[in-house]
Amino acid sequence: MTTLDRPRPALRSPAPPSPAIRPPWWLRLSVPIGFLGIAASLAGILVDRVYADETPNWQAQAVGQDIANLVVLPVLLVLAYAAARGSRPAALAWAGTVVYAAYAYAIYAFAVHFGPLFLVYVAVLGASVWALGGFLTSEASTPVRPSGSRLTRFASLLLLGTAALFALMWVAQDLPAMVDGTRSQELQDTGLLTNPVHVLDLAFFLPASALAGVLLRRGSAWGARLAPIVLTAMASISLGILTLMVVSAARDLDASPVVAAVIGVLGIVQAATAWLLVRGQRT
């Protein structure tokens, strides 16, 4: 039998390409959150009309927040891309930046005078809340094995301590004015009816921080989920506080460099702790 008579092996047809995994709907909301938020922040910095009706103090704070947005929102988009490719740490950090977006744009929507960006603020706020809700719903079916390391104990204390510290600070500002029947100095400076930061913190964010700290300390899977999310949001909010204080100082408004330094250090500690937690996340 010659080589010409030998049967040739059948050619294998190429394997069909694997279908692309489509990101969940709540992760796709990162696109409007990121791009609308970036556009609104650029407009707030560059267009005087946006904050024309605000007091000088509140204008400075709004512009400072816009600057922080231009740092955090691009990070949100990058984390969303990594999460869509299956990164668990990126998904948790992404959720923290979404909490930040909801927090910041709730303030814009409720505490900035009605103007050309009102519906943009509402859109970013709504998309952020829905994205966070979708993510947390999906987390209910994601198994997590919490670890009992020194890091988790430190993170628990950081969450509880931060919640207690800021709750005491805000109550110490609000309670005397309530008893005296006057408006606090901060409300006089900003021209606001109430302080939206105090409302969001005392009603939602600080209780969530305390809950995450308690659950993490007890070894709960939900503590392991929530702790890095809240710490990432805290670090992002700390950046916003730092930038608004820098803008206020640049405009010769009251801004303490000591407070700015403390907030900056606290933000770094929060970010580092969140990063270490998500790196050690086990599912």
ABEGO torsion letter per residue (X at the ends): XBAAABBBBBBBBBBBBBBBBBBBAAAAAAAAAAAAAAAAAAAAAABAAAAAABBAAAAAAAAAAAAAAAAAAAAAAAAAAAAAAGBAAAAAAAAAAAAAAAAAAAAAAAABBBBAAAAAAAAAAAAAAAAAAAAAAAAAABBBBBBABAAAAAAAAAAAAAAAAAAAAAAAAAAAAAAAGBBBAAAAAAGBABBAAAAAAAAAAAAAAAAAAAAAAAGBAAAAAAAAAAAAAAAAAAAAAAAAAAAAAAAGBBBBAAAAAAAAAAAAAAAAAAAAAAAABBX
